[in-house]
Amino acid sequence: MPEIRDAQRSLVYDAEHLVHRLLDRSAEFPVIELAGSRITLPVERRFASLEAVQLYLDRVRALPSVGRRWPRAAVPVTARERQGQGRAHYERAGAVVAVPGVTHGSQWALRELVVLHELAHHLADEVEPAHGGAFVARLVELAEIVMGAEAGFLLRITFLENGVRIG
């Protein structure tokens, strides 16, 4: 089977890094103006261990609203530590979320939006462009369900402002 082109990958990552920086400074600047709206930045969970990531994945998948929206939420996903300090990733074969973690000094990956990003890959019904419009729409909706409307709005506007196609 030919590989599907992942044309938006760098745009998606760049937009997510902007959102990460905003959330990292939310204690200092809890309210921001975005697209003409004033929003209170959501609290982003941080995880102290791989076990906490696994528990979070299990709990999010068990949410009735997630299960109704995405049938693949019923498919278990396993968290494992990834070697090195590079990016987190999802392995469809085996349904594995791999995140750099405490062992490798990569606490940056032990944050809610990184884990939701990987879970959004898992929830895809079929193989698709890894960071295509359908993935981005799923990530935004998942963030809205789990973190709240402000998180979804923040992601949606940041993606659109950075040229990311949604849907």
ZIGIBEL-V351603 format. One record per helix or strand of 2 or more residues. SS is the DSSP state (alpha for helix, beta for strand). FROM is the first residue (numbers start at 1). TO is the last residue. Records with the same first field share a line. If there is no record, write none. Layout:
SS->FROM-TO ; FROM-TO
This chain:
alpha->9-24 ; 50-62 ; 64-69 ; 71-74 ; 102-104 ; 107-109 ; 112-122 ; 133-147 ; 149-161
beta->31-34 ; 37-40 ; 78-82 ; 89-91 ; 96-100
